[in-house]
């Protein structure tokens, strides 16, 4: 009779361990996804700054004021979405 309880106890321990493992793996996936979102945000900001730097340099070579350079860049960006 005692061995029957030991078997059920073993089954319950295995089920609880599996449940806790699945829960923790889901939590870890969510945390890694949040970190990935933050890294994607920083990479996108860096890429936009890298692309705009060339536009601003060309505007300064043409002796345009900074506001004209920003306006010309904004018009190029908005035209690309239409």
PAVEXGU-115454 format. One record per residue (C-alpha): residue in three letters; residue number from 1; x, y, z. Coordinates in steps of 0.25 Angstrom, whole numbers, plus 2048, in hexadecimal, padded with zeros to 3 digits. Layout:
ALA NUM X Y Z
...
This chain:
UNK 1 800 800 800
UNK 2 80B 809 803
UNK 3 812 807 7F5
UNK 4 805 80C 7EE
UNK 5 806 819 7F6
UNK 6 814 81A 7F2
UNK 7 811 818 7E3
UNK 8 806 823 7E3
UNK 9 80F 82C 7EB
UNK 10 819 82A 7E0
UNK 11 80F 82D 7D5
UNK 12 80A 83A 7DC
UNK 13 819 83F 7DE
UNK 14 81B 83C 7CF
UNK 15 80F 843 7CB
UNK 16 812 84F 7D4
UNK 17 820 850 7CF
UNK 18 81B 850 7C0
UNK 19 811 85B 7C3
UNK 20 81B 864 7CA
UNK 21 825 862 7BF
UNK 22 81B 866 7B4
UNK 23 816 872 7BC
UNK 24 825 876 7BE
UNK 25 828 874 7B0
UNK 26 81C 87D 7AC
UNK 27 821 888 7B5
UNK 28 82F 887 7B0
UNK 29 82A 888 7A2
UNK 30 822 894 7A5
UNK 31 82E 89B 7AC
UNK 32 837 898 7A0
UNK 33 82C 89D 796
UNK 34 82C 8AA 79E
UNK 35 83B 8AB 79D
UNK 36 83A 8A8 78E
UNK 37 830 8B3 78D
UNK 38 839 8BD 794
UNK 39 845 8B9 78B
UNK 40 83D 8BB 77F
UNK 41 839 8C9 783
UNK 42 847 8CD 785
UNK 43 84C 8C7 778
UNK 44 841 8CE 770
UNK 45 845 8DB 777
UNK 46 853 8D9 773
UNK 47 850 8D5 765
UNK 48 847 8E1 763
UNK 49 852 8EA 769
UNK 50 85C 8E4 75F
UNK 51 854 8E6 753
UNK 52 850 8F5 757
UNK 53 85F 8F8 75A
UNK 54 862 8F7 74B
UNK 55 856 900 747
UNK 56 85A 90B 752
UNK 57 868 90A 74D
UNK 58 864 90D 73E
UNK 59 85B 918 743
UNK 60 867 91F 74A
UNK 61 86F 91D 73E
UNK 62 865 924 736
UNK 63 865 930 740
UNK 64 856 92D 744
UNK 65 852 932 752
UNK 66 84F 927 75B
UNK 67 840 929 75B
UNK 68 840 928 74B
UNK 69 848 91B 74D
UNK 70 83E 915 757
UNK 71 832 91A 74E
UNK 72 838 913 742
UNK 73 83B 906 749
UNK 74 82D 906 74F
UNK 75 826 908 741
UNK 76 82F 8FD 73C
UNK 77 82A 8F4 747
UNK 78 81B 8F7 745
UNK 79 81C 8F5 736
UNK 80 821 8E7 738
UNK 81 815 8E4 740
UNK 82 80B 8E8 735
